[in-house]
């Protein structure tokens, strides 16, 4: 393969990783024994499958670990070693990990931007662009991730699963996924207010037939869906608002996900 062809392939691959929609935290296992260590990974991709991304590539504004005894935060670059030192599971119960990175910038041609808005259910932004004659305008956007994962250590259960971590976009279950029955209710908040009519996507993998379901949040920012304690789950949503500094970008988006599982 020629050098120029390889370079082009790498550029296209990097673009896919940068612009792929789903982004989530996924440990190698969700159910742990007391004191057990895990490899916590960041993934980016589509359809709840993707490529692992090195933690050190992100500038973090929040990386926190919550359990029944409180909250621990870490700052600065996350190497494999200090990540391992930070994530200790010595307490029985739920352990919630929250990740928020600083803004990244993207620009897309008008048709690609319009298509992406429709695919991710951002009908309000499409309507705004149509109303203001911007459907043929290139899309400029700053975006950041607001993601969480929930682990279960031992057999004790507590309220850690429902902690509001203070990120601008919060996805929160109303009941503990590790003790729930046949359905789950999640709420989506933006700036601590219910996010109405948001597209909420629920994924399940690690089962015979992985599935994806789309919902719209109600006036209270809630969705309810049938549930079984098998495989790995992700609940995701996105909210986009006008950027406060139009010279930097037209739009600001926040991408949230909440993962948990039974392996």
Backbone bond lengths (Angstrom), bond angles and torsions (degrees), N, CA, C in turn:
res aa  C-N    CA-C-N  psi(-1)  N-CA   C-N-CA  omega(-1)  CA-C   N-CA-C  phi
1 X - - - 1.464 - - 1.537 109.42 -
2 X 1.338 118.15 131.13 1.441 121.40 -177.92 1.524 110.50 -66.97
3 X 1.349 114.57 154.83 1.457 120.99 -177.82 1.526 111.54 -59.75
4 X 1.359 116.61 -41.76 1.466 119.91 -179.30 1.523 111.18 -65.36
5 X 1.340 116.42 -36.00 1.466 120.62 178.83 1.522 110.50 -67.28
6 X 1.338 115.96 -41.57 1.464 120.04 177.74 1.513 110.79 -62.68
7 X 1.324 116.66 -43.45 1.468 121.01 179.98 1.520 111.04 -61.70
8 X 1.349 115.96 -42.03 1.459 120.13 179.02 1.515 110.55 -64.45
9 X 1.340 116.99 -42.54 1.466 120.59 178.59 1.524 110.68 -60.17
10 X 1.327 116.33 -45.85 1.461 120.47 -179.50 1.514 111.03 -63.02
11 X 1.321 117.19 -38.46 1.463 120.84 178.55 1.514 110.97 -64.79
12 X 1.328 116.29 -44.04 1.461 119.82 179.19 1.520 110.95 -65.84
13 X 1.346 116.95 -39.48 1.461 121.04 178.68 1.519 110.03 -63.84
14 X 1.321 117.24 -43.84 1.464 121.34 178.83 1.516 110.67 -62.35
15 X 1.346 116.63 -37.52 1.469 119.85 178.48 1.517 110.48 -65.14
16 X 1.347 116.48 -40.00 1.469 119.44 177.72 1.518 110.76 -59.92
17 X 1.362 116.39 -46.87 1.455 120.76 -179.21 1.516 110.61 -62.17
18 X 1.352 116.53 -39.14 1.463 120.17 -177.90 1.517 111.69 -67.60
19 X 1.344 117.57 -42.16 1.448 120.73 -171.05 1.529 114.60 -100.53
20 X 1.331 117.81 -5.14 1.465 119.72 178.13 1.521 109.48 -56.97
21 X 1.310 116.16 141.66 1.454 119.87 -168.66 1.520 114.76 -76.96
22 X 1.331 117.45 -49.39 1.466 118.29 -175.59 1.535 111.35 -76.59
23 X 1.303 113.93 144.35 1.464 121.38 -179.95 1.518 105.67 -149.59
24 X 1.340 116.78 126.76 1.455 117.18 -173.73 1.525 111.46 -154.72
25 X 1.328 114.40 160.95 1.454 122.95 172.44 1.520 107.95 -95.67
26 X 1.325 116.23 133.93 1.467 119.61 179.57 1.528 109.93 -144.14
27 X 1.328 118.13 110.29 1.463 119.82 174.73 1.526 109.78 -73.88
28 X 1.316 116.31 163.11 1.464 118.98 177.89 1.520 111.00 -66.13
29 X 1.347 117.05 -22.32 1.458 122.70 172.26 1.522 108.35 -154.00
30 X 1.333 115.66 151.28 1.465 121.64 -176.94 1.525 112.99 -100.44
31 X 1.327 116.84 -23.89 1.461 121.77 -177.47 1.520 108.43 -104.88
32 X 1.339 115.58 117.34 1.456 120.44 -171.15 1.523 112.10 -122.12
33 X 1.318 115.21 155.45 1.460 121.94 168.03 1.523 108.06 -88.94
34 X 1.312 117.29 157.51 1.459 120.76 178.83 1.538 109.83 -58.36
35 X 1.329 115.53 131.00 1.451 121.26 178.47 1.512 115.25 83.15
36 X 1.316 117.08 -3.75 1.464 119.96 -178.93 1.525 110.66 -70.98
37 X 1.318 116.70 143.98 1.453 121.71 177.52 1.519 110.08 -103.58
38 X 1.326 114.99 150.99 1.463 119.84 -178.77 1.521 109.55 -135.18
39 X 1.318 114.24 166.75 1.452 122.06 170.95 1.522 107.04 -104.18
40 X 1.329 116.94 106.38 1.465 121.27 178.11 1.518 108.70 -87.35
41 X 1.328 116.11 128.97 1.456 120.26 -174.37 1.522 111.81 -122.77
42 X 1.324 115.24 151.86 1.463 123.12 173.44 1.518 107.71 -106.54
43 X 1.334 115.97 130.69 1.456 120.50 178.77 1.525 110.51 -122.17
44 X 1.318 115.13 147.80 1.462 121.41 171.83 1.523 107.26 -134.35
45 X 1.340 116.41 137.92 1.456 118.91 -177.80 1.509 112.06 172.19
46 X 1.304 115.34 -150.72 1.459 123.27 -179.19 1.525 108.86 -133.41
47 X 1.330 115.17 148.58 1.467 121.36 173.99 1.529 113.44 57.58
48 X 1.346 116.26 35.78 1.460 122.43 177.55 1.520 112.15 62.28
49 X 1.324 116.18 24.15 1.459 122.25 170.46 1.519 106.86 -134.43
50 X 1.317 116.91 146.23 1.450 117.36 -178.61 1.506 112.89 -179.10
51 X 1.317 114.29 -159.04 1.449 122.20 -176.91 1.525 109.85 -107.11
52 X 1.328 115.53 140.52 1.455 119.70 175.22 1.526 109.26 -73.36
53 X 1.331 116.25 139.48 1.458 122.34 -179.30 1.519 108.75 -119.24
54 X 1.299 116.58 139.44 1.462 122.53 -179.27 1.528 110.68 -68.44
55 X 1.336 117.23 127.82 1.457 121.49 177.74 1.528 111.99 -52.95
56 X 1.327 116.62 -35.59 1.463 120.21 -174.22 1.521 112.98 -66.91
57 X 1.325 117.66 -11.25 1.459 120.62 179.84 1.528 112.72 -80.40
58 X 1.350 117.11 -5.95 1.453 120.04 -175.91 1.518 111.56 -110.20
59 X 1.325 115.08 141.97 1.456 120.81 170.67 1.524 106.20 -93.44
60 X 1.317 116.44 112.04 1.453 120.66 -171.25 1.526 111.93 -91.51
61 X 1.325 114.80 138.80 1.460 120.30 169.79 1.526 110.31 -101.64
62 X 1.341 115.63 -17.88 1.460 119.91 176.70 1.520 109.32 -155.12
63 X 1.325 115.62 131.17 1.456 121.13 167.45 1.524 105.49 -145.77
64 X 1.326 115.72 104.52 1.460 121.15 -170.55 1.516 111.26 -128.58
65 X 1.318 114.79 150.27 1.459 123.34 -179.76 1.530 107.31 -125.22
66 X 1.344 115.55 119.35 1.460 121.51 -176.95 1.528 109.72 -114.06
67 X 1.339 115.78 141.34 1.457 121.61 167.90 1.521 108.17 -149.64
68 X 1.309 117.46 -171.42 1.465 120.60 -175.03 1.521 113.01 -63.84
69 X 1.327 117.19 -16.50 1.467 120.46 -179.32 1.519 113.29 -94.89
70 X 1.342 116.64 -2.32 1.455 118.39 176.97 1.511 113.40 131.88
71 X 1.331 114.82 -152.39 1.463 122.39 -172.24 1.520 110.18 -127.23
72 X 1.320 115.17 139.15 1.460 122.00 172.41 1.514 108.47 -123.04
73 X 1.316 116.64 138.21 1.463 121.70 179.26 1.514 110.03 -123.06
74 X 1.301 115.92 149.92 1.442 120.90 172.99 1.514 108.94 -132.20
75 X 1.312 116.79 150.42 1.456 121.73 -179.27 1.518 109.39 -130.60
76 X 1.320 114.26 168.58 1.454 118.86 178.38 1.517 112.01 86.35
77 X 1.308 115.18 -170.71 1.456 120.60 -178.70 1.522 110.57 -70.33
78 X 1.327 115.41 142.23 1.458 120.31 179.60 1.520 109.69 -106.10
79 X 1.298 116.32 102.85 1.458 120.50 172.02 1.521 108.27 -84.89
80 X 1.314 116.55 167.75 1.470 120.03 178.39 1.528 110.67 -59.43
81 X 1.349 115.55 -36.20 1.455 119.52 -177.43 1.522 112.22 -70.99
82 X 1.349 118.01 -49.32 1.466 116.77 -177.41 1.517 112.29 -73.45
83 X 1.336 117.34 -22.11 1.458 119.69 172.83 1.524 109.56 -67.11
84 X 1.335 116.82 -43.22 1.460 121.51 178.31 1.526 110.92 -63.25
85 X 1.334 116.38 -39.83 1.461 120.51 -179.97 1.533 110.96 -67.52
86 X 1.340 116.29 -34.25 1.464 121.26 -176.85 1.527 111.77 -73.87
87 X 1.316 117.05 -40.45 1.464 120.95 -173.93 1.524 110.31 -89.99
88 X 1.311 115.54 94.23 1.465 121.64 177.26 1.524 108.64 -117.07
89 X 1.303 116.75 137.94 1.454 122.15 -174.99 1.531 109.96 -120.50
90 X 1.319 114.64 66.52 1.466 121.67 -177.26 1.524 112.79 -93.62
91 X 1.350 117.06 -6.63 1.457 122.06 -176.38 1.516 110.51 -113.33
92 X 1.335 117.22 130.57 1.472 120.05 176.26 1.519 110.19 -66.20
93 X 1.328 115.66 150.80 1.451 121.24 175.59 1.513 112.63 118.40
94 X 1.331 116.45 -163.24 1.456 122.09 177.79 1.522 110.59 -76.14
95 X 1.310 115.15 143.65 1.463 122.12 171.83 1.527 106.85 -128.43
96 X 1.325 116.19 120.75 1.457 122.20 -177.38 1.530 108.67 -112.06
97 X 1.321 116.15 129.37 1.462 121.53 179.19 1.525 108.57 -117.25
98 X 1.341 116.20 128.75 1.460 122.19 -177.48 1.525 110.35 -118.86
99 X 1.322 115.28 140.02 1.471 122.77 -175.52 1.520 108.11 -134.40
100 X 1.337 116.79 127.84 1.469 122.41 175.07 1.525 107.96 -139.16
101 X 1.330 116.39 126.24 1.463 119.40 -179.97 1.521 111.39 -108.88
102 X 1.319 116.21 163.72 1.455 120.83 178.77 1.527 109.79 -72.43
103 X 1.318 115.93 169.15 1.456 121.76 -174.54 1.528 113.36 -62.11
104 X 1.328 113.77 145.63 1.451 122.28 168.06 1.529 107.52 -123.69
105 X 1.323 116.09 155.03 1.465 120.92 -173.03 1.526 110.39 -113.07
106 X 1.330 116.07 137.67 1.465 120.65 171.80 1.519 109.78 -136.17
107 X 1.319 115.56 153.77 1.459 122.84 173.22 1.514 107.88 -134.65
108 X 1.331 115.84 134.22 1.457 120.92 -179.11 1.521 109.90 -131.28
109 X 1.326 115.81 147.57 1.459 120.46 173.01 1.518 109.50 -58.35
110 X 1.323 116.56 153.29 1.460 121.71 -172.86 1.523 112.31 -53.27
111 X 1.336 117.43 -46.86 1.463 119.28 -176.73 1.518 111.50 -66.66
112 X 1.339 117.11 -38.82 1.461 120.16 178.78 1.531 110.94 -68.20
113 X 1.320 115.95 -38.22 1.462 119.99 179.65 1.528 110.56 -66.46
114 X 1.330 117.35 -44.17 1.465 121.17 178.58 1.526 111.12 -61.83
115 X 1.339 115.90 -41.15 1.463 120.65 179.57 1.523 110.96 -63.69
116 X 1.315 115.97 -44.15 1.466 120.33 -179.66 1.523 111.08 -65.08
117 X 1.336 117.98 -38.15 1.465 120.86 177.65 1.529 110.92 -61.73
118 X 1.326 116.70 -42.80 1.459 120.72 179.34 1.524 111.51 -66.81
119 X 1.332 116.32 -42.74 1.465 120.46 -178.99 1.524 111.65 -60.84
120 X 1.331 117.20 -34.11 1.459 120.69 -176.26 1.525 113.10 -100.47
121 X 1.331 115.83 16.01 1.456 120.14 171.77 1.509 115.15 69.91
122 X 1.336 118.01 22.23 1.467 121.15 -178.33 1.532 109.57 -89.81
123 X 1.323 114.23 61.80 1.457 121.05 -175.18 1.520 111.98 -63.51
124 X 1.323 117.16 -32.09 1.460 120.16 180.00 1.531 111.58 -63.95
125 X 1.325 116.94 -35.87 1.462 120.42 179.61 1.531 110.28 -73.81
126 X 1.338 116.56 -38.99 1.463 120.29 175.47 1.524 110.14 -60.08
127 X 1.342 116.54 -45.25 1.466 121.03 -179.95 1.526 111.14 -62.28
128 X 1.316 116.24 -39.97 1.474 120.52 179.58 1.528 110.12 -64.39
129 X 1.312 116.48 -46.24 1.469 119.66 -179.39 1.527 111.28 -63.81
130 X 1.334 116.40 -37.08 1.458 120.03 178.05 1.525 110.77 -67.27
131 X 1.322 116.52 -45.39 1.472 121.48 -178.44 1.522 111.56 -62.01
132 X 1.326 116.80 -35.96 1.467 120.94 -175.83 1.533 112.97 -100.74
133 X 1.336 116.26 17.00 1.448 120.35 175.63 1.520 113.70 62.92
134 X 1.350 117.25 37.59 1.458 121.82 -175.73 1.528 113.88 -110.80
135 X 1.335 117.01 9.41 1.467 118.37 -176.65 1.532 112.40 -64.20
136 X 1.317 116.84 -21.31 1.464 120.37 178.01 1.527 111.70 -101.13
137 X 1.316 116.35 10.78 1.464 121.23 -179.43 1.526 110.38 -93.26
138 X 1.303 116.50 138.07 1.449 122.22 175.93 1.527 109.82 -58.26
139 X 1.334 116.87 140.38 1.458 120.70 -179.24 1.521 111.74 -91.53
140 X 1.323 116.84 125.44 1.459 121.52 175.05 1.523 108.48 -117.73
141 X 1.320 116.12 135.10 1.466 119.37 -169.84 1.529 111.19 -150.24
142 X 1.313 115.20 141.14 1.460 122.78 166.86 1.526 106.42 -105.83
143 X 1.330 117.61 136.20 1.454 119.14 -178.16 1.520 110.72 -138.20
144 X 1.326 115.23 154.81 1.456 121.05 174.39 1.519 109.98 -146.32
145 X 1.319 114.77 162.52 1.464 121.52 -175.71 1.527 110.66 -107.27
146 X 1.317 115.48 139.34 1.470 122.53 178.62 1.526 106.67 -129.83
147 X 1.326 116.40 87.02 1.461 119.05 -168.16 1.526 111.70 -123.50
148 X 1.338 114.27 152.55 1.463 121.19 -177.47 1.527 110.11 -140.83
149 X 1.325 115.51 153.81 1.462 120.73 171.06 1.518 108.55 -137.21
150 X 1.335 116.05 145.52 1.460 122.49 -176.80 1.521 109.39 -117.57
151 X 1.331 115.69 125.92 1.460 121.56 177.36 1.519 109.39 -115.86
152 X 1.326 115.79 155.74 1.463 122.57 177.30 1.520 108.97 -117.31
153 X 1.341 115.41 122.89 1.463 121.17 179.56 1.523 108.85 -111.25
154 X 1.319 117.13 123.00 1.458 120.96 -179.57 1.522 111.93 67.03
155 X 1.328 116.29 -152.02 1.466 120.84 -174.04 1.525 114.51 -111.34
156 X 1.327 117.67 -2.55 1.459 121.00 -179.86 1.527 110.11 -82.15
157 X 1.339 115.70 142.69 1.466 120.66 178.27 1.526 109.10 -121.63
158 X 1.335 115.91 148.11 1.470 120.34 -178.15 1.527 109.22 -148.76
159 X 1.334 116.26 -165.26 1.463 121.59 -173.11 1.528 113.15 -98.29
160 X 1.313 118.30 8.76 1.465 120.68 -176.32 1.522 112.04 -59.09
161 X 1.318 117.50 -32.59 1.460 122.25 -176.21 1.522 113.43 -55.98
162 X 1.348 117.10 -26.00 1.466 120.27 -172.77 1.519 113.01 -104.00
163 X 1.312 118.38 14.41 1.465 121.57 -179.51 1.529 110.84 -65.80
164 X 1.327 114.46 133.44 1.459 121.49 170.86 1.528 106.56 -86.65
165 X 1.312 117.42 114.10 1.466 121.31 -171.92 1.528 113.26 -85.48
166 X 1.338 117.10 -4.70 1.456 119.90 177.36 1.509 115.19 89.83
167 X 1.332 118.38 5.38 1.464 119.70 174.51 1.526 108.85 -74.60
168 X 1.309 117.84 156.68 1.468 119.92 -175.30 1.523 111.48 -63.95
169 X 1.331 117.45 -38.06 1.462 121.46 175.21 1.523 107.96 -108.43
170 X 1.323 115.68 120.00 1.463 121.64 -178.43 1.524 109.66 -121.48
171 X 1.320 115.84 132.98 1.461 123.03 172.58 1.519 106.40 -116.31
172 X 1.354 116.48 121.18 1.460 120.50 -169.61 1.532 110.49 -135.29
173 X 1.326 118.56 126.44 1.475 120.04 174.68 1.517 110.52 -77.00
174 X 1.327 116.28 146.64 1.465 120.41 178.57 1.523 111.98 -85.30
175 X 1.334 116.85 -21.70 1.461 121.51 175.76 1.518 108.56 -129.41
176 X 1.302 115.69 157.96 1.452 121.15 -179.03 1.535 109.91 -68.22
177 X 1.329 118.43 118.05 1.464 119.66 179.36 1.527 113.59 -58.60
178 X 1.331 117.54 -23.88 1.464 120.50 -177.82 1.527 113.06 -86.66
179 X 1.332 117.00 -1.35 1.467 120.16 176.16 1.524 112.26 -130.40
180 X 1.330 117.76 2.10 1.463 121.44 -174.00 1.517 112.13 -76.05
181 X 1.325 113.58 162.85 1.453 120.66 179.78 1.515 112.65 -89.96
182 X 1.314 116.63 -116.92 1.460 120.89 -172.58 1.521 113.81 -99.82
183 X 1.332 118.41 3.58 1.461 120.10 177.09 1.520 109.78 -148.78
184 X 1.320 114.79 158.53 1.459 121.85 177.21 1.522 109.11 -133.59
185 X 1.320 115.69 146.01 1.454 122.10 173.52 1.523 108.35 -118.75
186 X 1.319 115.79 128.24 1.461 121.84 175.30 1.524 108.88 -119.01
187 X 1.321 115.93 148.25 1.461 120.24 174.00 1.526 109.23 -119.71
188 X 1.333 114.78 147.85 1.455 121.98 179.14 1.520 108.03 -115.68
189 X 1.328 115.36 126.39 1.466 121.80 180.00 1.521 109.23 -119.10
190 X 1.332 114.71 142.83 1.457 120.21 170.22 1.514 107.92 -127.54
191 X 1.311 117.31 122.41 1.469 122.74 -172.73 1.525 110.49 53.26
192 X 1.337 114.65 40.13 1.470 123.03 177.23 1.526 113.81 66.78
193 X 1.307 117.52 17.48 1.463 121.49 176.14 1.527 108.91 -119.63
194 X 1.340 118.57 144.85 1.462 120.77 179.43 1.524 111.26 -56.23
195 X 1.326 116.65 134.00 1.457 121.66 178.65 1.524 108.35 -97.20
196 X 1.312 115.31 105.96 1.460 122.51 -175.84 1.528 111.14 -81.41
197 X 1.331 115.74 142.11 1.461 124.19 173.74 1.525 113.26 61.27
198 X 1.308 116.85 26.42 1.467 120.03 175.32 1.524 109.46 -78.54
199 X 1.321 116.76 143.07 1.458 120.60 172.35 1.520 107.82 -74.30
200 X 1.319 116.47 121.69 1.460 122.41 178.35 1.527 107.02 -117.63
201 X 1.316 115.72 122.44 1.457 121.18 -177.39 1.523 109.10 -107.46
202 X 1.327 116.07 130.27 1.469 122.33 179.99 1.521 108.44 -114.14
203 X 1.329 115.23 124.33 1.455 122.04 -177.29 1.525 109.48 -117.16
204 X 1.326 115.42 147.51 1.460 121.51 172.15 1.522 107.95 -139.90
205 X 1.327 116.44 128.32 1.461 120.72 178.61 1.523 108.96 -135.71
206 X 1.327 116.42 176.50 1.457 120.32 -177.11 1.512 112.27 79.06
207 X 1.325 115.73 18.45 1.462 122.89 176.65 1.529 107.58 -125.40
208 X 1.326 116.78 175.24 1.463 120.56 -175.18 1.522 111.98 -59.61
209 X 1.322 116.66 -42.24 1.460 120.73 178.83 1.530 109.19 -128.22
210 X 1.337 117.99 94.14 1.465 120.92 178.39 1.524 110.42 -56.34
211 X 1.323 116.73 147.70 1.453 117.99 -178.20 1.516 112.12 -138.82
212 X 1.314 113.99 159.33 1.463 123.82 178.78 1.518 107.67 -135.15
213 X 1.349 115.59 132.36 1.460 120.33 178.31 1.519 109.89 -131.28
214 X 1.327 115.34 139.01 1.464 121.49 179.25 1.521 110.84 -105.68
215 X 1.330 115.95 138.28 1.456 122.34 178.08 1.527 108.94 -136.16
216 X 1.323 115.47 161.94 1.457 121.19 170.95 1.527 107.73 -116.82
217 X 1.315 115.72 132.73 1.466 119.69 -178.99 1.522 110.53 -69.43
218 X 1.332 115.68 146.52 1.470 120.44 -179.56 1.534 110.40 -82.91
219 X 1.317 116.39 -169.46 1.466 121.28 -176.70 1.524 112.16 -62.37
220 X 1.324 116.84 -21.58 1.466 121.63 178.47 1.524 112.35 -97.21
221 X 1.343 116.17 10.19 1.451 120.72 179.53 1.517 113.74 74.64
222 X 1.347 117.93 19.02 1.457 121.02 -172.21 1.535 113.32 -108.94
223 X 1.334 113.92 150.66 1.459 121.77 168.91 1.520 107.65 -133.62
224 X 1.311 116.46 149.86 1.462 121.72 177.00 1.524 107.77 -128.77
225 X 1.328 116.67 139.64 1.456 119.78 -177.75 1.518 109.89 -148.20
226 X 1.341 115.30 154.53 1.459 120.64 177.14 1.522 109.02 -69.00
227 X 1.324 115.39 154.10 1.456 120.05 -167.31 1.521 110.79 -150.47
228 X 1.326 116.59 145.72 1.459 122.26 171.32 1.532 107.89 -138.93
229 X 1.334 118.09 142.06 1.472 120.84 -177.11 1.526 112.25 -80.14
230 X 1.319 115.82 68.26 1.465 121.73 179.30 1.519 109.34 -139.90
231 X 1.336 116.54 145.84 1.448 121.20 174.52 1.515 113.57 69.64
232 X 1.327 114.78 -157.91 1.464 122.69 178.95 1.522 109.33 -114.14
233 X 1.331 116.29 143.67 1.464 122.58 -175.71 1.526 110.47 -123.36
234 X 1.334 114.85 147.70 1.453 120.94 170.77 1.528 109.41 -140.47
235 X 1.323 115.45 133.05 1.464 122.62 173.02 1.521 105.70 -113.82
236 X 1.333 117.23 124.35 1.461 119.70 -175.01 1.520 111.56 -134.05
237 X 1.333 114.77 154.99 1.458 121.17 177.04 1.518 108.70 -159.56
238 X 1.337 116.06 164.63 1.463 120.99 179.05 1.521 108.80 -141.33
239 X 1.313 115.74 145.43 1.465 120.80 173.49 1.516 108.93 -131.44
240 X 1.337 115.61 137.40 1.460 121.49 -179.24 1.518 109.14 -125.95
241 X 1.322 115.66 133.92 1.464 122.10 -179.10 1.526 108.59 -132.59
242 X 1.354 117.51 160.22 1.465 119.07 176.17 1.531 110.69 -59.41
243 X 1.312 115.89 139.37 1.464 119.95 179.35 1.528 109.67 -69.96
244 X 1.308 116.33 141.36 1.467 120.37 -179.27 1.526 112.25 -73.59
245 X 1.346 116.93 -15.91 1.464 121.46 177.78 1.529 108.81 -126.04
246 X 1.342 117.22 87.15 1.470 120.92 -175.14 1.521 114.25 -58.02
247 X 1.333 118.23 -19.97 1.468 119.26 178.07 1.531 111.23 -71.21
248 X 1.347 116.89 -20.30 1.459 120.82 -179.68 1.527 111.71 -92.96
249 X 1.330 117.18 -38.77 1.469 122.10 179.74 1.521 108.31 -169.63
250 X 1.320 115.38 158.83 1.468 119.97 176.73 1.523 111.51 -78.55
251 X 1.336 115.75 -32.89 1.460 119.45 -170.88 1.524 111.77 -133.24
252 X 1.328 113.94 153.84 1.461 122.53 173.88 1.521 107.69 -125.69
253 X 1.320 117.15 127.03 1.466 119.48 -179.45 1.525 111.01 -122.78
254 X 1.329 113.94 154.17 1.463 123.03 179.53 1.520 107.34 -130.18
255 X 1.332 115.51 123.26 1.458 122.30 -176.04 1.512 108.60 -111.10
256 X 1.325 115.84 120.75 1.456 120.01 -177.12 1.514 112.09 -116.79
257 X 1.344 115.27 148.92 1.461 120.38 172.27 1.523 108.96 -150.05
258 X 1.311 114.98 153.80 1.469 122.75 179.80 1.519 105.97 -137.94
259 X 1.333 116.61 117.76 1.460 120.24 -178.26 1.522 111.33 -115.39
260 X 1.315 115.17 151.56 1.460 123.47 174.68 1.524 106.86 -160.21
261 X 1.306 117.70 167.34 1.455 117.81 -178.19 1.503 113.73 -171.37
262 X 1.333 113.99 179.83 1.461 121.90 -170.80 1.522 110.50 -132.77
263 X 1.329 114.53 55.92 1.463 118.99 178.00 1.509 108.63 -143.83
